[in-house]
Amino acid sequence: MSAEAARTHLRNKGFEDRIITREDSTATVEAAAAAIGVTPGEIAKTLSFILSSGPVLIVAEGTARVDNKKFKAVFAEKARMIPFEEVEELTGHAPGGVCPFGAKEGVKIYLDESLRKYDTIYPAAGDAHSAVRLSVEELEKAVDVTAWVDVAREPGQQ
């Protein structure tokens, strides 16, 4: 169902033709990068967090990590990832296919500034065998974005 919701969302936004399907898994950043033939940073990973107001998704470049201080400054709460067994129920997508397309109603979606350094990025498309090839500008058009945020830190940053 997750992939169907993502595909329907992308079709409605005019980006269904950008979906890439692979036999190899795209469930992790490393697997997706290998399957598609790009660097891990070009994979746009979607992280799921729970706030007192409900679930949020943050799309960041593949090698970025969430900076807890930045997260708290933006959301006024500590970063708490949604437990694995609750991800699908709260976001509409199962782990390995969590994406910003076709998420459950009420889920707020944020794009992290770390994405802006790439011309083309590849977020998941609702399952563990697909991705979507988009420019950052196209991603912004394809997603019902709540806001841009700066909550990621680069690898190696403290």
JOZI-V329088 format. One record per pair of residues at least 6 apart in sequence whose ideal C-beta (glycine too) atoms are under 6 Angstrom apart, sorted by the first residue. I is the first residue (numbers start at 1). J is the second residue. D is the distance in whole Angstrom. If there is no record, write none. Layout:
i=I j=J d=D
i=I j=J d=D
//
This chain:
i=2 j=93 d=4
i=2 j=94 d=6
i=2 j=97 d=5
i=2 j=126 d=4
i=3 j=126 d=4
i=3 j=127 d=4
i=5 j=102 d=3
i=6 j=99 d=6
i=6 j=101 d=4
i=6 j=102 d=4
i=6 j=125 d=5
i=6 j=126 d=3
i=9 j=101 d=4
i=9 j=102 d=4
i=10 j=16 d=5
i=10 j=101 d=5
i=13 j=142 d=5
i=15 j=142 d=5
i=18 j=132 d=5
i=18 j=133 d=5
i=18 j=134 d=6
i=19 j=125 d=5
i=19 j=130 d=6
i=19 j=132 d=5
i=20 j=131 d=5
i=21 j=130 d=5
i=22 j=35 d=4
i=22 j=129 d=6
i=24 j=35 d=4
i=25 j=31 d=5
i=25 j=128 d=5
i=26 j=32 d=4
i=26 j=35 d=5
i=26 j=129 d=6
i=26 j=131 d=5
i=27 j=96 d=3
i=27 j=128 d=4
i=29 j=40 d=5
i=29 j=43 d=5
i=29 j=45 d=6
i=29 j=62 d=4
i=32 j=43 d=5
i=32 j=131 d=6
i=33 j=40 d=5
i=33 j=43 d=5
i=36 j=122 d=6
i=36 j=131 d=6
i=40 j=62 d=4
i=40 j=63 d=5
i=41 j=61 d=5
i=41 j=62 d=5
i=41 j=63 d=5
i=42 j=118 d=5
i=42 j=121 d=6
i=42 j=122 d=6
i=43 j=62 d=4
i=43 j=122 d=5
i=44 j=59 d=5
i=44 j=121 d=4
i=44 j=123 d=4
i=45 j=60 d=6
i=45 j=62 d=5
i=46 j=57 d=5
i=46 j=59 d=5
i=46 j=98 d=5
i=46 j=99 d=5
i=46 j=100 d=6
i=47 j=58 d=5
i=48 j=57 d=6
i=48 j=82 d=4
i=48 j=87 d=5
i=48 j=91 d=5
i=48 j=98 d=6
i=49 j=56 d=5
i=49 j=79 d=6
i=49 j=81 d=6
i=50 j=80 d=5
i=50 j=82 d=5
i=51 j=75 d=6
i=51 j=77 d=5
i=55 j=90 d=4
i=55 j=91 d=6
i=55 j=107 d=5
i=56 j=108 d=5
i=57 j=100 d=6
i=57 j=107 d=6
i=57 j=109 d=5
i=58 j=110 d=5
i=58 j=112 d=6
i=59 j=100 d=5
i=59 j=111 d=5
i=60 j=112 d=4
i=60 j=114 d=5
i=60 j=152 d=5
i=61 j=114 d=4
i=61 j=115 d=5
i=63 j=155 d=5
i=64 j=114 d=4
i=64 j=152 d=4
i=65 j=153 d=6
i=66 j=79 d=5
i=66 j=151 d=6
i=67 j=153 d=4
i=68 j=79 d=5
i=70 j=151 d=5
i=71 j=79 d=4
i=71 j=151 d=5
i=72 j=78 d=6
i=74 j=149 d=5
i=74 j=151 d=6
i=82 j=90 d=6
i=84 j=95 d=6
i=87 j=95 d=5
i=88 j=94 d=4
i=91 j=98 d=6
i=91 j=103 d=6
i=91 j=104 d=6
i=91 j=107 d=6
i=92 j=103 d=5
i=92 j=104 d=3
i=93 j=126 d=6
i=96 j=128 d=4
i=97 j=124 d=5
i=97 j=126 d=5
i=97 j=127 d=4
i=97 j=128 d=5
i=99 j=123 d=5
i=99 j=124 d=4
i=99 j=125 d=6
i=99 j=126 d=6
i=100 j=109 d=5
i=100 j=143 d=4
i=108 j=146 d=4
i=109 j=143 d=6
i=109 j=145 d=6
i=109 j=146 d=6
i=110 j=146 d=6
i=110 j=147 d=6
i=110 j=149 d=5
i=111 j=145 d=6
i=111 j=148 d=5
i=112 j=149 d=6
i=112 j=151 d=6
i=112 j=152 d=5
i=113 j=150 d=4
i=114 j=152 d=4
i=115 j=121 d=6
i=115 j=136 d=5
i=116 j=136 d=6
i=120 j=135 d=6
i=122 j=131 d=4
i=122 j=133 d=6
i=123 j=132 d=6
i=124 j=131 d=6
i=125 j=131 d=6
i=125 j=132 d=5
//
